[in-house]
């Protein structure tokens, strides 16, 4: 059954009051707090319909009602406006992120910022190597038979590996090998590099062929085979701020899930340019079915290289949280583009 505008207004009021007060909401308080333009008896009738349709429920013997996952979903889907960030919040985000000195600093500042503004658990994925391109390859001689390979991605992510050379190389040969490697690989997506690395071997001068083979095996391992995805987490203590009805009475399964990096990547690593909201049972992970997750992809320009988001109770300030996640994702993307 499709709900008319008045019942949607009642549902919206119930969600807003319950998020704000953590207390089940009754018809009398709804009429007092909101300009619904109808009598308490009409609101009671509307609440009965909402309960029959599965949008609200009575948690215990109290007269009040609380939203169900289905009610929150309808509320989010019908959001006509996302709560805009205040100028002060925008300035705080800019100031906080602008001071970052490198990628690690960007990620850790971002995850702390998200946790502080939303008062939820925040998760930020490091830019994924699989989605990055090679900005520069540096070969640093450690000795005549050992090189340090430093790969810098367009996202600022840096990977280092050592190469054992089969024979000594002089400085001129190292310079040549560095130039050939950069000419072949710079600007390429990491996922597209295997044939380019093979071409690097095939086209190498005879005197550098053995060194190029040694370098190429490390390059393949660095660029293609070892896509170690990393995440940063902050604000776990925010989980304890909620009411008795949050998380169905137990935090343990949620805390256990948050200790698994694979789970965190699943939450925010399936990145899309849009803001995604998963509520309660919509989460695939059993231990997180009492939570809601708001996530978004971020990256320079239109390229998405990682995900970020927040996790909290289904009793969440969705308009404010969606606005914050969206804004922070945009600011981080702009920083990556500038750098």
C-alpha positions as CSV (number, residue, x, y, z in Angstrom):
1,X,0.0,0.0,0.0
2,X,1.3,3.4,-1.0
3,X,1.4,5.9,1.8
4,X,-0.2,9.3,1.3
5,X,1.8,12.5,2.1
6,X,0.2,12.9,5.6
7,X,1.4,9.4,6.7
8,X,4.8,10.1,5.2
9,X,4.9,13.3,7.3
10,X,4.0,11.3,10.4
11,X,6.7,8.7,9.6
12,X,9.3,11.5,9.0
13,X,8.3,13.1,12.4
14,X,8.7,9.8,14.2
15,X,12.1,9.1,12.7
16,X,13.3,12.7,13.5
17,X,12.1,12.6,17.1
18,X,13.4,9.1,17.8
19,X,16.8,10.0,16.4
20,X,16.9,13.1,18.5
21,X,15.5,11.7,21.8
22,X,16.3,8.0,21.7
23,X,12.9,7.5,23.2
24,X,9.9,5.8,21.6
25,X,7.5,8.4,20.1
26,X,3.9,8.8,21.0
27,X,1.1,10.6,19.1
28,X,0.7,13.3,21.8
29,X,4.3,14.4,21.5
30,X,4.2,14.3,17.7
31,X,1.2,16.7,17.7
32,X,3.0,19.0,20.2
33,X,6.3,19.1,18.4
34,X,5.3,19.1,14.7
35,X,2.9,21.2,12.7
36,X,1.0,18.2,11.3
37,X,-2.3,20.0,11.0
38,X,-4.4,17.2,12.3
39,X,-5.8,15.9,15.6
40,X,-4.0,13.4,17.9
41,X,-6.8,10.9,17.0
42,X,-5.9,11.2,13.3
43,X,-2.2,10.8,14.1
44,X,-3.0,7.7,16.2
45,X,-4.9,6.2,13.2
46,X,-2.0,7.0,10.9
47,X,0.5,5.4,13.3
48,X,-1.7,2.3,13.3
49,X,-1.5,2.1,9.5
50,X,2.3,2.6,9.6
51,X,2.6,-0.2,12.2
52,X,0.4,-2.6,10.1
53,X,2.5,-1.8,7.0
54,X,5.7,-2.6,9.0
55,X,7.2,1.0,9.0
56,X,7.1,1.4,12.8
57,X,6.8,-1.0,15.8
58,X,6.1,-0.9,19.5
59,X,9.3,-2.0,21.3
60,X,7.7,-2.9,24.6
61,X,4.7,-2.0,26.6
62,X,5.3,1.8,26.3
63,X,2.8,3.8,24.3
64,X,5.5,5.0,21.9
65,X,6.6,3.6,18.6
66,X,10.1,3.4,16.9
67,X,10.9,3.1,13.2
68,X,11.7,-0.3,11.7
69,X,14.5,-0.9,9.1
70,X,11.7,-0.6,6.5
71,X,10.6,2.8,8.0
72,X,14.2,4.2,7.9
73,X,14.5,3.0,4.3
74,X,11.4,4.8,3.2
75,X,12.5,7.9,5.1
76,X,15.9,7.9,3.3
77,X,14.4,7.2,-0.1
78,X,12.0,10.1,0.3
79,X,14.6,12.6,1.6
80,X,13.8,15.7,-0.4
81,X,16.8,17.5,1.0
82,X,20.1,16.5,2.5
83,X,20.9,18.6,5.5
84,X,23.5,21.1,4.2
85,X,26.8,21.5,6.1
86,X,27.1,24.8,7.9
87,X,29.8,27.3,6.6
88,X,31.6,26.6,9.9
89,X,31.6,22.8,9.2
90,X,32.8,23.3,5.7
91,X,35.7,25.5,6.9
92,X,36.6,23.0,9.6
93,X,36.8,20.2,7.0
94,X,38.9,22.3,4.7
95,X,41.3,23.5,7.5
96,X,41.6,20.0,8.9
97,X,42.4,18.3,5.6
98,X,44.6,21.1,4.1
99,X,47.3,20.6,6.7
100,X,48.0,17.0,5.6
101,X,51.6,16.3,4.6
102,X,51.3,13.0,2.8
103,X,48.8,10.3,1.9
104,X,49.0,8.6,5.3
105,X,48.2,11.9,6.9
106,X,45.3,12.5,4.5
107,X,43.7,9.1,5.4
108,X,44.2,9.4,9.1
109,X,42.9,13.0,9.2
110,X,39.9,12.0,7.1
111,X,38.9,9.1,9.3
112,X,39.2,11.2,12.5
113,X,37.3,14.0,10.9
114,X,34.4,11.7,9.8
115,X,34.2,10.1,13.3
116,X,34.2,13.5,15.0
117,X,31.5,15.2,12.8
118,X,29.1,12.3,12.5
119,X,29.8,10.8,16.0
120,X,29.8,7.3,14.4
121,X,32.5,4.8,13.6
122,X,34.4,6.0,10.5
123,X,36.2,3.8,7.9
124,X,38.5,5.1,5.1
125,X,40.1,2.9,2.5
126,X,43.5,3.9,1.3
127,X,43.5,4.6,-2.5
128,X,43.4,1.2,-4.2
129,X,46.4,0.2,-6.2
130,X,44.2,-1.7,-8.5
131,X,42.5,1.6,-9.5
132,X,45.6,3.7,-9.6
133,X,48.1,4.7,-12.3
134,X,51.9,4.9,-12.2
135,X,53.0,8.5,-11.7
136,X,56.8,7.8,-11.3
137,X,59.2,4.9,-10.8
138,X,62.4,5.7,-8.9
139,X,65.4,3.3,-8.9
140,X,67.7,4.0,-6.0
141,X,71.1,2.2,-5.9
142,X,71.7,0.6,-2.5
143,X,74.9,-1.1,-3.8
144,X,76.2,-2.1,-7.2
145,X,74.0,-5.3,-7.1
146,X,70.9,-4.0,-5.3
147,X,68.3,-1.4,-6.1
148,X,65.4,0.1,-4.2
149,X,62.4,0.4,-6.4
150,X,60.0,3.2,-5.4
151,X,56.6,3.3,-7.2
152,X,54.6,6.5,-6.7
153,X,50.9,6.2,-7.8
154,X,48.8,9.1,-9.0
155,X,47.0,9.0,-5.7
156,X,50.1,9.6,-3.7
157,X,50.4,6.0,-2.6
158,X,54.0,4.8,-2.4
159,X,55.2,1.2,-2.7
160,X,58.9,0.2,-2.1
161,X,60.6,-3.1,-2.9
162,X,64.3,-4.2,-3.2
163,X,65.7,-5.8,-6.4
164,X,68.7,-8.2,-6.3
165,X,70.7,-7.7,-9.5
166,X,72.4,-10.7,-11.2
167,X,75.5,-8.5,-12.0
168,X,76.8,-5.1,-10.9
169,X,75.4,-1.9,-12.6
170,X,77.1,1.4,-12.8
171,X,75.4,4.8,-12.4
172,X,74.8,5.3,-16.1
173,X,73.2,1.9,-16.5
174,X,70.9,2.6,-13.5
175,X,69.9,6.0,-15.1
176,X,69.1,4.2,-18.4
177,X,67.1,1.5,-16.7
178,X,65.1,4.2,-14.8
179,X,64.4,6.2,-18.0
180,X,63.3,3.1,-19.9
181,X,61.0,2.0,-17.1
182,X,59.3,5.4,-16.7
183,X,58.9,5.8,-20.5
184,X,57.1,2.4,-20.6
185,X,55.0,2.5,-17.5
186,X,54.2,6.1,-16.4
187,X,50.6,7.1,-16.9
188,X,49.4,3.4,-17.2
189,X,46.8,1.9,-14.9
190,X,48.5,-0.7,-12.7
191,X,46.1,-3.4,-13.9
192,X,47.3,-2.7,-17.5
193,X,51.0,-3.0,-16.8
194,X,51.8,-6.8,-17.3
195,X,52.2,-6.6,-21.1
196,X,54.1,-3.3,-20.7
197,X,56.5,-4.9,-18.3
198,X,57.0,-7.8,-20.7
199,X,57.7,-5.2,-23.5
200,X,60.3,-3.6,-21.2
201,X,62.2,-6.9,-21.1
202,X,61.9,-7.5,-24.9
203,X,63.1,-4.0,-25.8
204,X,65.9,-3.7,-23.2
205,X,69.5,-3.3,-24.5
206,X,71.4,-6.6,-24.4
207,X,73.7,-5.4,-21.6
208,X,70.7,-4.5,-19.4
209,X,68.6,-7.5,-20.3
210,X,69.4,-9.6,-17.1
211,X,68.9,-6.6,-14.8
212,X,65.6,-5.8,-16.6
213,X,64.3,-9.3,-16.0
214,X,65.2,-9.0,-12.3
215,X,63.5,-5.6,-12.1
216,X,60.5,-6.8,-14.0
217,X,59.7,-9.6,-11.6
218,X,59.6,-7.2,-8.7
219,X,57.6,-4.7,-10.7
220,X,55.0,-7.3,-11.5
221,X,54.8,-8.2,-7.9
222,X,54.5,-4.6,-6.8
223,X,52.2,-3.3,-9.6
224,X,49.9,-6.3,-10.1
225,X,50.1,-9.2,-7.7
226,X,50.4,-7.5,-4.3
227,X,47.3,-5.2,-4.2
228,X,47.3,-5.1,-0.4
229,X,44.2,-3.0,0.4
230,X,44.4,-1.1,3.6
231,X,41.8,0.7,5.7
232,X,41.9,3.1,8.7
233,X,39.3,3.0,11.4
234,X,38.3,5.6,14.1
235,X,35.5,6.4,16.5
236,X,34.7,2.9,17.8
237,X,33.9,4.4,21.2
238,X,31.0,6.2,19.6
239,X,29.1,2.9,19.5
240,X,28.6,3.2,23.3
241,X,26.8,6.6,23.0
242,X,23.5,5.0,21.9
243,X,20.3,4.1,23.7
244,X,19.1,0.7,25.0
245,X,17.3,-0.2,21.7
246,X,20.4,0.4,19.6
247,X,22.3,-2.7,18.3
248,X,19.7,-5.1,19.9
249,X,21.4,-4.9,23.2
250,X,24.9,-6.2,22.3
251,X,28.0,-4.5,20.9
252,X,30.2,-7.6,20.9
253,X,29.3,-8.9,17.4
254,X,29.7,-5.5,15.9
255,X,33.1,-5.0,17.5
256,X,34.2,-8.4,16.4
257,X,33.2,-7.6,12.8
258,X,35.1,-4.2,12.9
259,X,38.3,-6.1,13.8
260,X,38.2,-7.9,10.4
261,X,39.9,-5.8,7.7
262,X,38.2,-7.9,5.0
263,X,34.8,-6.9,6.4
264,X,35.7,-3.3,6.5
265,X,36.8,-3.4,2.9
266,X,33.5,-5.1,2.0
267,X,31.6,-2.3,3.7
268,X,33.2,0.6,1.9
269,X,35.5,-0.9,-0.8
270,X,32.8,-1.6,-3.3
271,X,33.0,2.0,-4.3
272,X,30.6,4.0,-6.4
273,X,30.5,7.7,-7.2
274,X,27.1,7.9,-5.5
275,X,26.4,8.0,-1.7
276,X,25.2,4.5,-0.7
277,X,23.0,3.9,2.4
278,X,22.5,0.3,3.8
279,X,20.1,-0.1,6.6
280,X,19.8,-3.0,9.1
281,X,19.1,-6.2,7.3
282,X,20.2,-4.8,4.0
283,X,23.8,-5.5,5.2
284,X,25.2,-8.8,4.0
285,X,27.3,-9.3,7.1
286,X,25.2,-11.0,9.9
287,X,27.0,-9.2,12.7
288,X,26.2,-5.8,11.3
289,X,22.5,-6.2,10.7
290,X,21.7,-4.0,13.7
291,X,23.7,-1.1,12.0
292,X,23.4,1.3,9.2
293,X,26.3,2.2,6.8
294,X,26.6,5.4,4.7
295,X,29.5,5.2,2.2
296,X,30.8,6.9,-0.9
297,X,33.6,6.6,-3.3
298,X,36.3,9.2,-3.6
299,X,39.0,10.1,-6.1
300,X,40.6,12.7,-8.3
301,X,38.1,14.0,-10.9
302,X,35.8,11.3,-12.1
303,X,38.2,8.5,-11.2
304,X,37.1,6.5,-8.0
305,X,40.2,5.1,-6.2
306,X,38.8,4.3,-2.8
307,X,35.8,4.4,-0.4
308,X,35.0,6.0,2.9
309,X,32.0,5.9,5.1
310,X,30.5,5.6,8.6
311,X,28.8,2.9,10.6
312,X,26.3,3.4,13.4
313,X,22.9,2.5,14.8
314,X,20.0,2.4,12.4
315,X,18.8,5.3,14.6
316,X,21.0,7.6,12.7
317,X,20.8,11.2,11.6
318,X,20.6,10.2,7.9
319,X,20.3,13.7,6.3
320,X,23.4,15.0,8.3
321,X,25.4,11.9,7.9
322,X,24.8,11.6,4.1
323,X,25.8,15.3,3.7
324,X,29.0,14.8,5.7
325,X,30.1,11.7,3.9
326,X,29.4,13.2,0.5
327,X,31.3,16.5,1.4
328,X,34.3,14.7,2.9
329,X,34.6,12.4,-0.1
330,X,34.5,15.4,-2.4
331,X,37.2,17.3,-0.4
332,X,39.5,14.3,-0.4
333,X,39.1,13.8,-4.1
334,X,39.9,17.5,-4.7
335,X,43.1,17.1,-2.6
336,X,44.2,14.1,-4.6
337,X,43.6,15.9,-7.8
338,X,45.7,18.9,-6.7
339,X,48.5,16.8,-5.6
